[in-house]
């Protein structure tokens, strides 16, 4: 999960800032910014809930906040550079408000640990992704004049017992985390080191959170995990220990396909999405479940990273080009019209022009609806950084990335043009950025649709006839409230 999926074709947009409101007079206030993947945004809602019990209300007023927290991402160098610039800004603000405290959360905190506190002295608190429940104790440490740090990774923590506060919510869509951590040791990725071993959350707590969101009027829920397809609950323990479980535990285990079914049946008027999938773990059972339930969105984010078998092996991606094609063929057969998006890395160590052409030919085969594409950047602590020379020249990376982006734009245009003249069901999410007279929402395929407001409201499902398009957006006329979702 490397990028927020509401951003379509992009080459290097690593940071997104959230402002939070609902400050209550007379209470302490916390200002939170989140960067990177959807999991970080979800984690910020957990943090807001934990801090609310300590008397902190979220605020959009950075200058007057008692506590500033930045939830960080280490997946790419640009994301870390963005965070460092923001920390410089926060420290400048702090000079005018000496009682203000600044903390770093998330993956960057886990990776850099004491460096922020001891070497650079730019924050008061460093908290890793598994230590958010320790925030009250860490704040007490700060108040006693001591630096506060907890970056201990956990094999059990899922925050399943924390009811997130939906900060900056549109009241329509929400995230629900179902797994944490990752066991896939891709050589380019820091996630296993910053978020720890993969573990799944109790399905009962997941369904309770979904029910609460339904009762509050939410219309769409995204089930989140670094690798949702490897979700497995059998009463506790890590996935790798499943073989040691009792026969009863194995028989009654809940895998991702079953969790999807349980969610869809529990709330038939809620649309469900999920992210992120791993090609090696996605099963045909999941595809059949998606096809069976109309309220499971027909969209799969399926990172491939490269079209070359040689590079996939160096990346430790446990699937081949042909296995990926087989999965794509199954998706097309079982879920006709399903949208597929990708993550792609240009210029991985030793990548040749032939490897790059393999990537372009793979894109031609799939014709992704949209994607998230990046030039390779070496991440400290990864196996690629330790064992491989970053030997592809920067200008070659940029040229290959540009070719990947150009091809994706052409394919995205091909996909959106396929909607011309058709009627689609759209969930209204917000006002269009470009026009106060238009709504913006998404189809089941995750494609953005813009149409005149007319009599409709945020949160309604509306049938829209598509009359025009760009490579990323559909434009149409509303026909009426939809009986579909």
C-alpha positions as CSV (number, residue, x, y, z in Angstrom):
1,X,0.0,0.0,0.0
2,X,2.1,2.7,-1.2
3,X,-0.2,5.5,-2.2
4,X,-3.6,6.9,-1.5
5,X,-5.9,5.3,-4.2
6,X,-8.0,8.4,-4.7
7,X,-5.1,9.8,-6.7
8,X,-5.0,8.3,-10.1
9,X,-2.0,8.7,-12.5
10,X,0.9,10.1,-10.6
11,X,4.6,9.9,-10.6
12,X,5.8,11.3,-7.3
13,X,3.0,12.5,-5.0
14,X,4.1,11.0,-1.7
15,X,2.6,13.4,0.9
16,X,-0.9,14.4,1.6
17,X,-1.8,16.7,4.5
18,X,-4.9,16.2,6.6
19,X,-6.4,19.1,8.6
20,X,-8.6,18.1,11.5
21,X,-11.3,20.2,13.1
22,X,-13.9,19.9,16.0
23,X,-11.8,21.6,18.6
24,X,-13.6,22.1,21.9
25,X,-12.9,25.2,23.9
26,X,-11.0,24.7,27.1
27,X,-9.4,21.4,26.2
28,X,-6.0,20.5,24.9
29,X,-5.6,20.4,21.1
30,X,-3.7,18.2,18.7
31,X,-2.9,18.9,15.1
32,X,-2.2,15.8,13.0
33,X,-0.7,15.5,9.5
34,X,-0.5,12.2,7.7
35,X,1.6,11.1,4.8
36,X,1.9,8.0,2.6
37,X,-0.5,5.1,2.4
38,X,-4.1,4.7,3.5
39,X,-2.9,2.7,6.5
40,X,-1.2,5.8,7.9
41,X,-4.4,7.8,7.5
42,X,-6.3,5.0,9.3
43,X,-3.7,4.9,12.1
44,X,-4.1,8.7,12.6
45,X,-7.8,8.0,13.4
46,X,-6.7,5.5,16.0
47,X,-4.2,8.0,17.5
48,X,-7.0,10.7,17.6
49,X,-9.2,8.3,19.6
50,X,-6.5,7.4,22.1
51,X,-5.6,11.1,22.6
52,X,-9.3,12.1,23.0
53,X,-9.4,10.0,26.2
54,X,-6.5,12.1,27.4
55,X,-8.4,15.3,26.8
56,X,-7.0,16.2,23.4
57,X,-9.3,17.4,20.6
58,X,-8.2,17.5,17.0
59,X,-7.7,21.0,15.5
60,X,-6.9,22.6,12.1
61,X,-5.1,25.4,13.9
62,X,-1.4,24.4,13.8
63,X,-0.1,27.6,15.3
64,X,-2.1,27.3,18.6
65,X,-2.0,23.5,19.0
66,X,-0.7,22.0,22.2
67,X,0.6,19.0,20.4
68,X,1.7,18.5,16.7
69,X,2.0,15.0,15.4
70,X,3.2,14.0,11.9
71,X,2.4,10.4,10.8
72,X,5.2,9.5,8.5
73,X,6.0,7.3,5.5
74,X,9.4,5.8,4.6
75,X,8.4,4.0,1.4
76,X,10.2,6.6,-0.8
77,X,12.9,9.2,-0.2
78,X,10.7,12.1,-1.4
79,X,8.2,11.3,1.4
80,X,10.9,11.5,4.0
81,X,12.2,14.8,2.6
82,X,8.7,16.2,2.7
83,X,8.4,15.2,6.4
84,X,11.7,16.8,7.3
85,X,10.6,20.1,5.7
86,X,7.4,20.0,7.7
87,X,9.3,19.3,10.9
88,X,11.4,22.4,10.2
89,X,8.1,24.4,9.9
90,X,6.8,23.0,13.1
91,X,9.9,23.9,15.0
92,X,9.7,27.5,13.7
93,X,6.1,27.6,15.0
94,X,7.2,26.1,18.3
95,X,9.5,29.1,18.9
96,X,6.5,31.3,19.1
97,X,4.6,28.8,21.3
98,X,7.2,27.2,23.7
99,X,4.7,25.0,25.4
100,X,3.9,23.2,22.1
101,X,5.2,19.6,21.7
102,X,6.1,17.9,18.4
103,X,6.0,14.2,17.8
104,X,6.8,11.9,14.9
105,X,4.6,8.8,14.4
106,X,4.7,5.8,12.0
107,X,7.2,4.2,9.7
108,X,9.8,7.0,9.6
109,X,9.8,7.1,13.4
110,X,10.4,3.4,13.5
111,X,13.2,3.6,11.0
112,X,15.1,6.5,12.4
113,X,14.3,5.9,16.1
114,X,16.7,7.9,18.3
115,X,18.1,10.0,15.5
116,X,15.3,12.5,15.7
117,X,15.6,12.9,19.4
118,X,19.4,12.6,20.1
119,X,21.2,13.7,17.0
120,X,18.9,16.3,15.4
121,X,16.8,17.3,18.4
122,X,13.9,18.3,16.3
123,X,11.1,16.5,18.1
124,X,10.0,15.7,21.6
125,X,8.5,12.3,20.9
126,X,9.0,9.4,18.6
127,X,6.3,6.7,18.4
128,X,6.4,3.6,16.1
129,X,3.3,2.1,14.5
130,X,2.7,-0.5,17.2
131,X,3.1,1.9,20.2
132,X,0.2,4.3,19.9
133,X,-1.4,2.9,23.1
134,X,1.7,4.1,24.9
135,X,1.0,7.8,24.0
136,X,-0.4,8.7,27.4
137,X,2.8,7.5,29.1
138,X,5.0,9.2,26.5
139,X,3.2,12.5,27.0
140,X,3.7,12.2,30.7
141,X,7.5,11.7,30.0
142,X,7.5,14.9,28.0
143,X,5.7,16.8,30.7
144,X,8.5,15.7,33.1
145,X,11.0,17.2,30.8
146,X,12.3,13.9,29.3
147,X,12.4,12.8,25.7
148,X,9.9,10.1,24.9
149,X,10.4,7.2,22.5
150,X,8.7,3.9,21.9
151,X,9.4,2.1,18.6
152,X,8.9,-1.5,19.9
153,X,7.3,-3.7,17.2
154,X,4.5,-6.1,18.3
155,X,3.4,-9.5,17.1
156,X,-0.1,-9.0,18.5
157,X,-1.2,-5.4,18.3
158,X,-4.0,-4.7,15.8
159,X,-5.8,-1.9,17.6
160,X,-9.0,-3.9,17.2
161,X,-10.2,-2.7,20.6
162,X,-9.9,1.0,19.6
163,X,-12.8,2.8,18.0
164,X,-11.2,5.3,15.6
165,X,-12.3,8.9,15.5
166,X,-13.2,9.7,11.9
167,X,-11.2,12.9,11.5
168,X,-11.8,15.1,8.6
169,X,-14.4,12.7,7.4
170,X,-16.9,13.3,4.6
171,X,-19.3,11.0,6.4
172,X,-19.5,8.8,3.3
173,X,-16.4,6.6,3.1
174,X,-14.1,5.2,5.8
175,X,-11.2,2.9,6.3
176,X,-11.2,-0.3,8.5
177,X,-7.9,-2.0,9.1
178,X,-8.0,-5.8,9.0
179,X,-4.2,-6.7,9.1
180,X,-1.0,-5.0,10.2
181,X,2.6,-5.7,9.2
182,X,3.9,-7.7,6.3
183,X,5.7,-11.0,5.9
184,X,6.6,-10.5,2.2
185,X,10.3,-9.5,2.2
186,X,10.4,-7.6,-1.1
187,X,14.0,-6.4,-1.5
188,X,13.0,-2.7,-2.2
189,X,10.5,-2.3,0.7
190,X,10.9,-1.1,4.3
191,X,7.5,-2.1,5.5
192,X,8.4,-5.4,7.2
193,X,11.1,-3.5,9.1
194,X,8.9,-0.5,10.1
195,X,5.6,-2.3,10.7
196,X,6.7,-5.7,11.8
197,X,5.3,-9.2,11.2
198,X,1.9,-9.7,9.6
199,X,-1.0,-10.3,11.9
200,X,-4.7,-10.4,11.4
201,X,-7.5,-8.7,13.4
202,X,-10.4,-10.6,15.0
203,X,-13.2,-10.6,12.5
204,X,-15.7,-9.9,15.3
205,X,-14.1,-6.5,16.0
206,X,-14.0,-5.8,12.3
207,X,-17.7,-6.5,11.8
208,X,-18.5,-4.4,14.9
209,X,-16.6,-1.5,13.5
210,X,-18.4,-1.9,10.1
211,X,-21.8,-2.1,11.8
212,X,-21.0,1.1,13.8
213,X,-20.1,2.9,10.5
214,X,-23.3,1.7,8.9
215,X,-25.3,2.9,11.9
216,X,-23.7,6.3,11.5
217,X,-24.7,6.5,7.8
218,X,-21.4,5.7,6.0
219,X,-21.9,4.3,2.6
220,X,-18.5,2.9,1.6
221,X,-15.8,1.0,3.6
222,X,-12.3,0.1,2.5
223,X,-10.8,-2.9,4.2
224,X,-7.1,-2.1,4.7
225,X,-3.9,-4.1,5.1
226,X,-0.4,-4.2,3.7
227,X,-1.6,-7.5,2.1
228,X,-5.3,-8.1,2.6
229,X,-5.3,-11.4,0.7
230,X,-3.2,-13.1,3.3
231,X,-5.8,-12.2,6.1
232,X,-6.3,-15.3,8.3
233,X,-7.9,-15.5,11.7
234,X,-8.0,-18.7,13.6
235,X,-8.3,-17.5,17.2
236,X,-4.9,-15.8,17.5
237,X,-1.3,-16.1,16.5
238,X,0.7,-15.2,13.4
239,X,-0.2,-16.6,10.0
240,X,3.0,-18.6,9.9
241,X,1.9,-20.5,13.0
242,X,-1.4,-21.6,11.4
243,X,0.0,-25.1,10.7
244,X,0.4,-25.5,14.5
245,X,-3.2,-24.6,15.2
246,X,-5.7,-27.2,16.4
247,X,-7.8,-29.0,13.8
248,X,-10.9,-27.1,15.1
249,X,-9.1,-23.8,14.7
250,X,-8.0,-24.7,11.2
251,X,-11.5,-25.8,10.3
252,X,-13.2,-22.6,11.6
253,X,-10.5,-20.2,10.3
254,X,-11.7,-17.1,8.5
255,X,-9.7,-16.2,5.4
256,X,-10.0,-13.1,3.3
257,X,-12.7,-14.5,1.0
258,X,-14.8,-15.5,4.0
259,X,-14.3,-12.0,5.7
260,X,-15.4,-10.3,2.5
261,X,-18.6,-12.5,2.4
262,X,-19.3,-11.8,6.0
263,X,-18.9,-8.1,5.5
264,X,-21.0,-7.9,2.4
265,X,-23.8,-10.0,3.9
266,X,-23.8,-8.0,7.2
267,X,-24.3,-4.7,5.4
268,X,-25.8,-5.2,2.0
269,X,-26.3,-1.4,1.5
270,X,-22.6,-0.6,2.1
271,X,-20.1,-0.7,-0.7
272,X,-16.9,-2.5,0.1
273,X,-13.4,-2.0,-1.3
274,X,-10.1,-3.4,-0.2
275,X,-6.4,-2.6,-0.5
276,X,-3.7,-3.8,-1.1
277,X,-3.7,-7.1,-2.8
278,X,-0.5,-9.2,-3.5
279,X,-0.5,-11.3,-6.8
280,X,1.0,-14.3,-5.0
281,X,-1.7,-14.4,-2.4
282,X,-4.9,-13.5,-4.3
283,X,-7.1,-16.6,-4.7
284,X,-9.8,-17.5,-7.2
285,X,-12.1,-17.7,-4.1
286,X,-11.8,-14.0,-3.6
287,X,-12.7,-13.3,-7.2
288,X,-15.8,-15.5,-7.0
289,X,-16.8,-13.7,-3.8
290,X,-16.4,-10.3,-5.5
291,X,-18.5,-11.5,-8.4
292,X,-21.2,-12.9,-6.1
293,X,-21.9,-9.8,-4.1
294,X,-23.1,-6.6,-5.9
295,X,-21.9,-4.4,-3.0
296,X,-18.3,-5.5,-3.3
297,X,-16.7,-3.0,-5.7
298,X,-15.4,-4.3,-9.0
299,X,-11.9,-2.9,-8.6
300,X,-8.6,-4.5,-7.6
301,X,-5.3,-2.7,-6.8
302,X,-2.8,-5.3,-7.9
303,X,0.8,-4.1,-7.7
304,X,3.2,-5.8,-10.1
305,X,6.3,-3.6,-9.8
306,X,8.0,-4.9,-13.0
307,X,7.1,-6.9,-16.1
308,X,10.4,-8.7,-16.2
309,X,10.8,-12.2,-14.6
310,X,14.5,-11.4,-13.9
311,X,13.7,-8.2,-12.1
312,X,10.8,-9.8,-10.2
313,X,13.1,-12.4,-8.9
314,X,15.6,-9.8,-7.8
315,X,12.8,-7.9,-6.1
316,X,11.8,-11.2,-4.3
317,X,8.3,-10.9,-5.7
318,X,7.0,-14.4,-5.4
319,X,5.1,-14.5,-8.7
320,X,6.2,-14.6,-12.3
321,X,5.1,-12.7,-15.3
322,X,3.0,-15.7,-16.6
323,X,1.4,-16.2,-13.2
324,X,0.4,-12.6,-13.1
325,X,-1.1,-12.9,-16.6
326,X,-3.0,-16.0,-15.4
327,X,-4.4,-14.0,-12.5
328,X,-5.4,-11.1,-14.8
329,X,-7.1,-13.6,-17.1
330,X,-9.1,-15.1,-14.2
331,X,-10.2,-11.6,-13.1
332,X,-11.4,-10.7,-16.6
333,X,-13.3,-14.1,-16.8
334,X,-14.8,-14.1,-13.4
335,X,-15.5,-10.4,-12.9
336,X,-16.1,-8.8,-16.4
337,X,-15.6,-5.1,-16.3
338,X,-13.4,-5.2,-13.2
339,X,-11.0,-2.3,-13.0
340,X,-7.3,-3.0,-12.2
341,X,-4.6,-0.6,-11.1
342,X,-0.9,-1.1,-10.6
343,X,2.3,0.0,-8.7
344,X,5.3,0.1,-11.0
345,X,9.0,0.8,-10.3
346,X,11.3,2.1,-13.0
347,X,15.0,1.6,-12.9
348,X,15.4,-1.1,-10.2
349,X,19.1,-2.2,-9.9
350,X,20.4,-4.0,-13.0
351,X,17.3,-3.2,-15.0
352,X,18.2,-3.4,-18.7
353,X,16.3,-2.0,-21.7
354,X,15.0,-5.5,-22.3
355,X,13.6,-5.6,-18.8
356,X,12.0,-2.2,-19.3
357,X,10.4,-3.4,-22.6
358,X,9.0,-6.4,-20.7
359,X,7.3,-3.9,-18.3
360,X,5.8,-2.0,-21.2
361,X,4.5,-5.1,-22.9
362,X,2.9,-6.3,-19.6
363,X,1.1,-3.0,-19.4
364,X,-0.1,-3.5,-23.0
365,X,-1.5,-6.9,-22.0
366,X,-3.3,-5.7,-18.9
367,X,-4.3,-2.1,-20.0
368,X,-4.6,-0.9,-16.4
369,X,-7.3,1.6,-15.5
370,X,-4.8,3.7,-13.6
371,X,-1.5,3.3,-11.7
372,X,1.1,4.6,-9.3
373,X,4.5,4.8,-10.9
374,X,7.9,5.7,-9.4
375,X,11.5,5.8,-10.2
376,X,13.5,3.4,-7.9
377,X,14.9,5.1,-4.8
378,X,17.2,3.2,-2.5
379,X,15.7,2.8,1.0
380,X,18.1,2.3,3.9
381,X,17.8,-1.1,5.6
382,X,16.3,-2.9,2.7
383,X,18.0,-5.9,1.1
384,X,18.4,-4.0,-2.1
385,X,20.2,-1.2,-0.4
386,X,22.5,-3.7,1.4
387,X,23.2,-6.1,-1.5
388,X,22.6,-4.3,-4.8
389,X,24.2,-1.4,-6.4
390,X,21.8,1.4,-7.5
391,X,23.4,1.2,-11.0
392,X,20.7,2.6,-13.3
393,X,21.6,6.2,-14.1
394,X,19.1,8.8,-13.0
395,X,18.4,10.1,-16.5
396,X,17.6,6.6,-17.6
397,X,15.2,6.1,-14.7
398,X,13.5,9.3,-15.6
399,X,13.1,8.4,-19.2
400,X,11.8,4.9,-18.5
401,X,9.4,6.3,-15.9
402,X,8.1,8.9,-18.4
403,X,7.5,6.1,-20.9
404,X,5.6,4.1,-18.3
405,X,3.5,7.1,-17.4
406,X,2.8,7.9,-21.1
407,X,1.6,4.4,-21.7
408,X,-0.6,4.4,-18.6
409,X,-2.2,7.7,-19.6
410,X,-3.1,6.1,-23.0
411,X,-4.5,3.0,-21.3
412,X,-6.4,5.1,-18.8
413,X,-7.9,7.1,-21.7
414,X,-8.8,3.8,-23.4
415,X,-10.6,2.6,-20.2
416,X,-12.5,5.8,-19.6
417,X,-13.6,6.0,-23.2
418,X,-15.2,2.5,-22.7
419,X,-17.8,4.2,-20.5
420,X,-19.0,6.6,-23.1
421,X,-22.7,6.3,-23.6
422,X,-23.1,3.9,-20.7
423,X,-25.0,4.5,-17.4
424,X,-23.0,4.0,-14.2
425,X,-23.9,4.1,-10.5
426,X,-22.0,6.8,-8.7
427,X,-21.7,7.4,-4.9
428,X,-21.5,11.1,-4.3
429,X,-18.6,12.0,-2.1
430,X,-17.9,15.7,-2.3
431,X,-18.2,18.8,-4.4
432,X,-16.1,18.9,-7.5
433,X,-12.8,20.8,-7.1
434,X,-13.3,22.7,-10.3
435,X,-17.0,23.6,-10.0
436,X,-19.3,24.4,-7.1
437,X,-22.2,23.4,-9.4
438,X,-21.0,19.8,-9.7
439,X,-20.7,16.7,-7.6
440,X,-17.7,14.3,-7.6
441,X,-18.1,10.6,-6.8
442,X,-16.8,7.2,-7.9
443,X,-18.1,4.2,-9.7
444,X,-17.7,0.6,-8.5
445,X,-14.6,0.5,-10.7
446,X,-13.1,3.4,-8.6
447,X,-13.4,5.8,-11.6
448,X,-14.1,9.5,-10.7
449,X,-17.4,10.9,-12.1
450,X,-18.3,14.6,-12.2
451,X,-21.9,15.6,-12.9
452,X,-24.3,18.6,-12.2
453,X,-25.6,18.8,-8.6
454,X,-29.3,19.1,-9.5
455,X,-31.3,17.9,-6.5
456,X,-28.8,15.3,-5.2
457,X,-26.9,15.1,-2.0
458,X,-23.6,13.8,-0.7
459,X,-23.9,10.1,0.2
460,X,-26.5,9.2,-2.4
461,X,-26.1,6.6,-5.1
462,X,-27.0,8.2,-8.4
463,X,-27.3,6.8,-12.0
464,X,-25.3,8.9,-14.3
465,X,-25.1,8.7,-18.1
466,X,-21.5,9.2,-19.3
467,X,-21.2,11.7,-22.1
468,X,-17.5,12.8,-22.1
469,X,-14.2,11.8,-20.4
470,X,-10.6,12.6,-19.7
471,X,-8.0,10.0,-19.0
472,X,-8.9,10.1,-15.3
473,X,-12.5,11.4,-15.1
474,X,-15.9,10.7,-16.5
475,X,-18.4,13.5,-17.2
476,X,-22.1,12.9,-17.4
477,X,-25.7,13.7,-16.6
478,X,-27.6,12.4,-13.6
479,X,-30.7,10.3,-14.4
480,X,-32.0,9.6,-10.9
481,X,-31.4,7.8,-7.6
482,X,-29.9,4.4,-8.3
483,X,-31.3,1.1,-7.2
484,X,-27.8,-0.3,-7.4
485,X,-24.8,0.4,-5.2
